[in-house]
Amino acid sequence: MPINIVLPGHLIDANTVKLDEPAPPTATGSEVEVRLQSVPQPRAQKLSQILRDLPPGTRSDADIQEQIREERDAWGE
């Protein structure tokens, strides 16, 4: 007569289940039923949308161009 027991385990890969505790020593055969717990996946976004959602910067174009010019001038040293 089959008995039903629940043993915790985890997936090693898509085809391998590892039990976290041993099966009872009287078990001579087995049938495995796997209940997968879903992991919420982050919603994929396009990089362009992520950039559009960023708050506006506080630096002017002239400030940024000046920093780039200073960096380029430092390359020659």
C-alpha positions as semicolon CSV with decimal commas, in nm:
position;residue;x (nm);y (nm);z (nm)
1;M;0,000;0,000;0,000
2;P;0,159;0,333;-0,105
3;I;0,205;0,608;0,150
4;N;0,232;0,976;0,070
5;I;0,498;1,186;0,234
6;V;0,621;1,534;0,153
7;L;0,995;1,594;0,157
8;P;1,138;1,941;0,100
9;G;1,388;1,980;-0,179
10;H;1,514;2,211;-0,447
11;L;1,597;2,206;-0,815
12;I;1,960;2,159;-0,909
13;D;1,884;2,216;-1,277
14;A;1,584;2,172;-1,505
15;N;1,595;1,790;-1,468
16;T;1,738;1,727;-1,120
17;V;1,564;1,748;-0,784
18;K;1,769;1,721;-0,462
19;L;1,587;1,627;-0,143
20;D;1,680;1,833;0,162
21;E;1,631;1,532;0,390
22;P;1,655;1,158;0,323
23;A;1,358;0,944;0,228
24;P;1,249;0,692;0,494
25;P;1,464;0,377;0,493
26;T;1,156;0,164;0,426
27;A;1,099;0,333;0,090
28;T;1,175;0,084;-0,185
29;G;1,051;0,284;-0,480
30;S;0,916;0,627;-0,546
31;E;0,704;0,848;-0,761
32;V;0,795;1,214;-0,751
33;E;0,545;1,498;-0,768
34;V;0,701;1,842;-0,794
35;R;0,517;2,159;-0,694
36;L;0,711;2,454;-0,828
37;Q;0,700;2,780;-0,638
38;S;0,683;3,071;-0,874
39;V;0,938;3,346;-0,846
40;P;0,809;3,683;-0,957
41;Q;1,005;3,806;-1,255
42;P;1,079;4,175;-1,290
43;R;0,892;4,333;-1,576
44;A;1,127;4,383;-1,869
45;Q;1,168;4,739;-1,985
46;K;1,346;4,889;-2,278
47;L;1,652;5,091;-2,191
48;S;1,504;5,391;-2,369
49;Q;1,201;5,378;-2,137
50;I;1,421;5,351;-1,828
51;L;1,616;5,658;-1,941
52;R;1,294;5,852;-2,009
53;D;1,172;5,769;-1,656
54;L;1,482;5,912;-1,488
55;P;1,441;6,250;-1,319
56;P;1,580;6,545;-1,511
57;G;1,938;6,646;-1,443
58;T;2,043;6,972;-1,283
59;R;2,348;7,047;-1,498
60;S;2,336;7,267;-1,802
61;D;2,467;7,163;-2,141
62;A;2,745;7,419;-2,103
63;D;2,854;7,262;-1,769
64;I;2,870;6,916;-1,928
65;Q;3,060;7,041;-2,234
66;E;3,311;7,219;-2,007
67;Q;3,372;6,898;-1,808
68;I;3,426;6,702;-2,131
69;R;3,667;6,970;-2,255
70;E;3,863;6,956;-1,925
71;E;3,882;6,576;-1,944
72;R;4,007;6,585;-2,304
73;D;4,268;6,849;-2,217
74;A;4,396;6,623;-1,937
75;W;4,458;6,337;-2,184
76;G;4,752;6,521;-2,339
77;E;4,939;6,550;-2,011
